[in-house]
Amino acid sequence: MSCGCGKNENTGDKVNPIQGHCVCEAVRFIKRLQDTHRDEDCFDCDTDCFMRPLGSLVNPANERFNTRVFSLLTEDGDFFKSMYRPVSKSPAECKHHVTNCFSVFFRVQNIFDNCCATLMVLEPLDKHNCPVDIINCGKVDLEKLCKVEKFRATKSCITVDLNCFCAIQCITDTFVTQCNTPA
């Protein structure tokens, strides 16, 4: 039997990646969902990465969705973070906001080979569309994560081996404008 980090519980040996890996399979599913979403089904669970249709994580009627936002967790349970280039256009009230340009929020752009994926780094925003600085002293600040309510596309992508992560947490479904215009 394999555990979440791609290791065999009984022996500690690495599991053959071809046999499957839950993070990889979840990201594959999210990519398929983003590519072919239809608003036909209703589900009661509100945080399962495998929920259909796209939009079912938030469930408001008549909204457009093209992204299932998610975070990845490393073997030690820490959030995986990546740098991004900030979007220069922010509302005037955000001029006093300083961000260190790190995020733990992603959108899958492509998945290929044996569980490799290109992820777009999403800029975390508060309810006023101002960037949220989620890093404090080099670590993810869990209290600041609670202030994140929206997301904006960045021009920053990262290619990852999905077999290197132990967990995926789906955050919400949203519409992310991929032309880097303000949210």
SEVEXSE-525698 format. One record per residue (C-alpha): residue in three letters; x, y, z. Coordinates in Angstrom, 1 decimal, decimal comma. Each point is the difference from the previous one (the first is absolute). Layout:
! SEVEXSE-525698
+------+--------+--------+--------+
! zati !      u !      v !      w !
+------+--------+--------+--------+
!  ALA !      X !      Y !      Z !
...
+------+--------+--------+--------+
//
This chain:
! SEVEXSE-525698
+------+--------+--------+--------+
! zati !      u !      v !      w !
+------+--------+--------+--------+
!  MET !    0,0 !    0,0 !    0,0 !
!  SER !    1,4 !    3,5 !   -0,8 !
!  CYS !   -0,3 !    3,0 !    2,1 !
!  GLY !   -0,4 !    3,7 !   -1,1 !
!  CYS !    3,7 !    0,6 !   -0,5 !
!  GLY !    0,5 !   -2,6 !   -2,7 !
!  LYS !    1,6 !   -2,5 !    2,5 !
!  ASN !   -1,1 !   -3,5 !    0,9 !
!  GLU !   -1,2 !   -0,1 !    3,6 !
!  ASN !    1,4 !   -3,4 !    0,7 !
!  THR !    3,5 !    0,4 !   -1,5 !
!  GLY !    0,6 !    3,7 !   -0,4 !
!  ASP !    0,9 !   -0,7 !   -3,7 !
!  LYS !   -1,1 !    2,5 !   -2,6 !
!  VAL !   -3,1 !   -1,0 !   -1,9 !
!  ASN !    0,1 !   -0,4 !   -3,7 !
!  PRO !   -1,3 !    3,3 !   -1,4 !
!  ILE !   -1,8 !   -1,8 !   -2,8 !
!  GLN !   -2,3 !   -1,6 !    2,7 !
!  GLY !   -1,4 !    3,4 !    0,8 !
!  HIS !    0,5 !    2,8 !    2,5 !
!  CYS !   -2,9 !    1,8 !    1,7 !
!  VAL !    1,4 !    3,5 !   -0,5 !
!  CYS !    0,8 !   -0,7 !   -3,7 !
!  GLU !   -3,4 !   -1,5 !   -0,6 !
!  ALA !   -1,7 !    3,0 !    1,7 !
!  VAL !    1,9 !    2,5 !   -2,1 !
!  ARG !   -0,8 !   -2,1 !   -3,2 !
!  PHE !   -3,7 !    0,1 !    1,0 !
!  ILE !    0,1 !    3,8 !    0,6 !
!  LYS !    1,7 !    0,6 !   -3,4 !
!  ARG !   -2,7 !   -2,1 !   -1,7 !
!  LEU !   -2,7 !    1,8 !    1,9 !
!  GLN !    1,4 !    3,4 !   -1,0 !
!  ASP !    0,2 !   -1,1 !   -3,6 !
!  THR !   -3,5 !   -1,5 !   -0,3 !
!  HIS !   -2,2 !    1,4 !    2,8 !
!  ARG !   -3,8 !   -0,1 !   -0,2 !
!  ASP !   -2,5 !    1,2 !    2,5 !
!  GLU !   -2,2 !   -3,0 !    0,2 !
!  ASP !    0,6 !   -1,8 !    3,3 !
!  CYS !   -0,6 !    0,9 !    3,7 !
!  PHE !    2,0 !   -1,4 !    2,9 !
!  ASP !   -0,2 !    0,5 !    3,8 !
!  CYS !    3,7 !    0,0 !    0,8 !
!  ASP !    1,7 !    3,4 !   -0,3 !
!  THR !    3,7 !   -0,6 !    0,1 !
!  ASP !    0,7 !   -3,3 !   -1,9 !
!  CYS !    2,5 !    0,5 !   -2,9 !
!  PHE !   -1,9 !   -2,6 !   -2,0 !
!  MET !   -3,3 !    1,9 !    0,1 !
!  ARG !   -1,8 !    0,7 !   -3,2 !
!  PRO !   -1,0 !    2,3 !   -1,6 !
!  LEU !    2,5 !    2,9 !    0,0 !
!  GLY !   -1,6 !    2,6 !    2,3 !
!  SER !   -1,4 !   -2,6 !    2,4 !
!  LEU !    2,5 !    1,0 !    2,7 !
!  VAL !   -1,8 !    3,4 !    0,4 !
!  ASN !   -3,4 !   -0,8 !   -1,5 !
!  PRO !   -1,3 !    3,5 !   -1,0 !
!  ALA !   -2,4 !   -0,1 !   -2,9 !
!  ASN !    0,9 !    1,6 !   -3,3 !
!  GLU !    3,7 !    0,7 !    0,6 !
!  ARG !    2,8 !   -1,0 !   -2,4 !
!  PHE !    2,7 !   -2,2 !    1,2 !
!  ASN !    3,2 !   -1,1 !   -1,7 !
!  THR !    2,3 !   -0,8 !    2,9 !
!  ARG !    0,1 !   -2,3 !    3,0 !
!  VAL !    2,5 !    1,7 !    2,3 !
!  PHE !    2,1 !   -2,4 !    2,1 !
!  SER !    3,0 !   -0,2 !    2,3 !
!  LEU !    2,6 !   -2,8 !    0,3 !
!  LEU !    1,5 !   -1,2 !    3,2 !
!  THR !    3,5 !   -1,5 !    0,4 !
!  GLU !    1,0 !   -3,2 !    1,8 !
!  ASP !    0,4 !    1,9 !    3,3 !
!  GLY !   -3,4 !    1,6 !   -0,4 !
!  ASP !    1,2 !    3,5 !   -1,0 !
!  PHE !   -1,7 !    2,0 !   -2,8 !
!  PHE !    2,0 !   -0,1 !   -3,2 !
!  LYS !    0,6 !    3,6 !   -1,1 !
!  SER !    1,3 !    1,6 !   -3,1 !
!  MET !    1,1 !    3,5 !   -1,0 !
!  TYR !   -1,9 !    2,0 !   -2,5 !
!  ARG !    0,4 !    3,3 !   -1,9 !
!  PRO !   -2,6 !    2,4 !    1,4 !
!  VAL !   -2,7 !    1,4 !   -2,2 !
!  SER !    0,7 !    3,8 !   -0,3 !
!  LYS !   -3,7 !    1,0 !   -0,2 !
!  SER !   -1,6 !    0,1 !    3,4 !
!  PRO !   -2,8 !    2,2 !    1,4 !
!  ALA !    1,1 !    3,4 !    1,3 !
!  GLU !   -0,8 !   -1,0 !    3,6 !
!  CYS !    2,7 !   -2,8 !   -0,3 !
!  LYS !    2,9 !    2,4 !   -0,4 !
!  HIS !    1,0 !   -0,4 !    3,7 !
!  HIS !   -0,1 !   -3,8 !   -0,3 !
!  VAL !    3,4 !   -1,6 !   -0,3 !
!  THR !    0,3 !   -3,6 !   -1,0 !
!  ASN !    3,0 !   -2,3 !   -0,1 !
!  CYS !   -1,3 !   -1,7 !   -3,2 !
!  PHE !   -0,5 !   -3,6 !    1,4 !
!  SER !   -3,1 !   -2,0 !   -0,3 !
!  VAL !   -1,2 !   -3,5 !    0,9 !
!  PHE !   -2,9 !    0,1 !   -2,4 !
!  PHE !    0,1 !   -1,5 !   -3,5 !
!  ARG !   -2,0 !   -0,7 !   -3,2 !
!  VAL !    1,0 !   -3,0 !   -2,1 !
!  GLN !    1,0 !    1,1 !   -3,5 !
!  ASN !    1,3 !   -3,4 !   -1,4 !
!  ILE !    0,7 !   -3,5 !    1,2 !
!  PHE !    2,3 !   -2,3 !   -1,9 !
!  ASP !    2,4 !   -3,0 !    0,1 !
!  ASN !    0,0 !   -1,8 !    3,3 !
!  CYS !   -1,8 !    2,4 !    2,3 !
!  CYS !    1,9 !    3,2 !   -0,9 !
!  ALA !   -2,1 !    3,1 !   -0,1 !
!  THR !    0,3 !    3,7 !   -0,9 !
!  LEU !   -1,8 !    2,1 !    2,6 !
!  MET !   -0,8 !    3,7 !   -0,2 !
!  VAL !    0,8 !    1,7 !    3,2 !
!  LEU !   -3,1 !    2,0 !    1,1 !
!  GLU !    0,3 !    3,3 !    1,9 !
!  PRO !   -1,9 !   -0,1 !    3,2 !
!  LEU !   -2,4 !    3,0 !    0,4 !
!  ASP !   -2,2 !    1,3 !    2,8 !
!  LYS !   -3,7 !    0,9 !   -0,4 !
!  HIS !    1,1 !    3,4 !   -1,4 !
!  ASN !    2,2 !   -1,6 !   -2,7 !
!  CYS !    3,1 !    1,1 !    1,8 !
!  PRO !    3,0 !   -2,5 !    0,2 !
!  VAL !    0,3 !   -1,9 !    3,3 !
!  ASP !    3,6 !   -0,5 !    1,2 !
!  ILE !   -0,3 !   -3,6 !    1,3 !
!  ILE !    3,7 !   -0,3 !    1,1 !
!  ASN !    1,3 !    1,0 !    3,4 !
!  CYS !    3,7 !   -0,4 !    0,9 !
!  GLY !    0,4 !   -2,4 !   -3,0 !
!  LYS !   -2,9 !   -2,3 !    1,0 !
!  VAL !   -3,6 !   -0,2 !   -1,1 !
!  ASP !   -2,1 !    1,9 !    2,5 !
!  LEU !   -3,1 !   -2,0 !    0,6 !
!  GLU !   -2,0 !    2,9 !    1,4 !
!  LYS !    0,7 !    2,1 !   -3,2 !
!  LEU !   -1,2 !   -2,9 !   -2,1 !
!  CYS !   -3,4 !    0,5 !    1,5 !
!  LYS !   -0,1 !    3,5 !   -1,5 !
!  VAL !    0,2 !   -1,4 !   -3,5 !
!  GLU !   -3,4 !    0,2 !   -1,8 !
!  LYS !    0,9 !    0,4 !   -3,7 !
!  PHE !    2,7 !   -0,9 !   -2,4 !
!  ARG !    1,6 !    1,7 !   -3,0 !
!  ALA !    2,0 !   -1,7 !   -2,8 !
!  THR !    3,7 !    0,8 !   -0,2 !
!  LYS !    2,4 !   -0,5 !   -2,9 !
!  SER !    2,0 !   -2,4 !    2,3 !
!  CYS !   -0,2 !   -3,8 !   -0,5 !
!  ILE !    1,9 !   -2,8 !    1,6 !
!  THR !    0,5 !   -3,6 !   -1,2 !
!  VAL !   -0,2 !   -2,6 !    2,8 !
!  ASP !    0,2 !   -3,7 !    0,5 !
!  LEU !   -3,4 !   -0,8 !    1,6 !
!  ASN !    1,4 !   -3,2 !    1,5 !
!  CYS !    2,1 !    2,3 !    2,4 !
!  PHE !   -3,1 !    1,2 !    1,9 !
!  CYS !   -1,9 !   -1,8 !    2,8 !
!  ALA !   -3,3 !    1,9 !   -0,2 !
!  ILE !   -2,1 !    2,3 !   -2,1 !
!  GLN !   -2,6 !    2,4 !    1,5 !
!  CYS !   -2,6 !    1,5 !   -2,3 !
!  ILE !   -0,9 !    3,5 !    1,0 !
!  THR !   -2,8 !    1,3 !   -2,3 !
!  ASP !   -1,2 !    0,2 !   -3,5 !
!  THR !    0,3 !    3,3 !   -1,7 !
!  PHE !    0,4 !    1,9 !   -3,2 !
!  VAL !    3,6 !    1,0 !   -0,6 !
!  THR !    0,6 !    2,5 !   -2,8 !
!  GLN !    3,2 !   -1,3 !   -1,6 !
!  CYS !    0,8 !    3,3 !   -1,7 !
!  ASN !    1,2 !    1,6 !    3,3 !
!  THR !   -2,7 !    2,6 !    0,3 !
!  PRO !   -1,1 !    0,9 !    3,5 !
!  ALA !   -2,5 !   -2,4 !    1,6 !
+------+--------+--------+--------+
//
